[in-house]
């Protein structure tokens, strides 16, 4: 796939994505993550007699949510690549730094690092960066690409 070729893949980090496909993909991914968060999988324990099946169910749901989050990250990354492709190299590198600071680091802390280093200030920082990342993901819908 070339750099200018628009794609609609959920698990691809290559290429770019236009605004229409970005909005559609982010709407689908957001709806899936909200719907899976609303289903009370923890209450299924009383209906499932085997703890192995219950633990497997919770693992699969958590892994599914992780895949959805990684798909959203790839869509955001390709959108950043789309509107920064025609800009200067410095702007492009700054946008990739914004991606790492607002998206990758908060998720890395919330899903991995906080189990080893649980600092209150890092938790607040990652939540603040996650909120700013969410707002910037919405703003990426309005930035025109090439």
N, C-alpha and C positions, 0 to 999 in steps of 0.2 A: 504494500500500500504506500503510495506516495504521500508526501507531507501535505499537499493541498487537497487530497481526496477526502471528502466528507464521509464519515461512517456512522453507523448506528449500533456498533458493538457495545455490549455492556462491560466486557472484561478486557478490552483493548486499551493499551496506553499509547498506541501509535496513532498518528494522524490528528485530525481536527474534527470538531463537530460544530455545526451551525446552530443558530439560536433556536430555530424551530425544533430540531431534534433534541437539543439540550433541554428545552422546556418539557417536551414530551417524556424524555427519559427520566428527568428529575421528578416529574409528577408521578410516574409509575413507581420509581424507587421509593419515594416518600410515602406513597400510599401503602406499599407493601410493608415498609418498616413500621408504619403506624398501626396497620391492621395486625401484624404479628405482635406488637407491643400491647394491643388491647385484649388479646386472647389470654386468659389466665391459665397458662400451662402449669403453674404451681398447684392449682386446684385439681389437676388430673390425678394426683397421687392417691386420692381416696377411691378412684374408679379403677386404677391399675393395681393389681395385687402384687406384681413382681417389681421389686425395686430396680432391678437391672433394666427393665423396659422403660420405667419412668426416668431413670438416669440417662438412658440412651435418647429418649425423647427430648429431654432438656438440652443435652449436648447437640443434637441435630438442629433444634430451634436456635440455639446460640450460634452454631456454625452457619446456619442460613442467614441470620442477622449480620454476621461478620462478612459473608459474601455480598450481601446487599450494600453494606457500608463501603466495601472495597470497590464495588461497581460504581457507587456514587462518587467516590474519589477519582476513579478513572474518567468519569464523565466530566467532572470539574476540571481535571488536569487537561483534558483535550479541549475544553472550552477556553481555558487560559492560553493554550497553544494556538487556538484559532485567532483570538483577537490580539495576541502579541506577536504573531508571525510577521506582520508588516512593519512593526515598530523596531526601534533600535535594539542592539544586543543588550545594552544596559537595562532597558525597560523589561526585556524578556527575562533576564536573570533576576531582576527584582520581583517580577511576578511569580517566578518559581520559588523564590524565597518566601513570598507571601503564602504560597501554597503550603510550603513546609511548616511555617509558623502557625498559620490559622487552621490547617487541616490535619497534617500528619502528626505534629507534636502533641496536640491535645488528645487525639485518639490513641497515640502510643502511650501516653501517660495513663489515660483512663482505663485502657484495656490491659496494659502490661506492667508498667513501671510502678504504679501505685501499690501493687502487691508487695513490692520490695522496699520502696521509699514512700511512705505515706505521710506527706507533709501537707498541712492544711493550706499553706500559701500556694503550693503547686497545684492543688486541686482547684482553688479559686482561679488561679491563672489559666488553667486548662479550660475551665468552664467559660471564662470570659473570652478566651481566644476561640472557643467553639461557637459561642454566640455571635461573635464578629464574623467568623467563617460562614455561619448560616446566613447572616445578612449579606455578606459579599457574594455568596452563591446565588442569592436572589438578584443581586445587582448585575451579575454576569449575564442575566437574560437580556439586559438592555444595552449592553456594549456591542457595538457593531464590529464585526470582523472584517476580513479583506473585502 
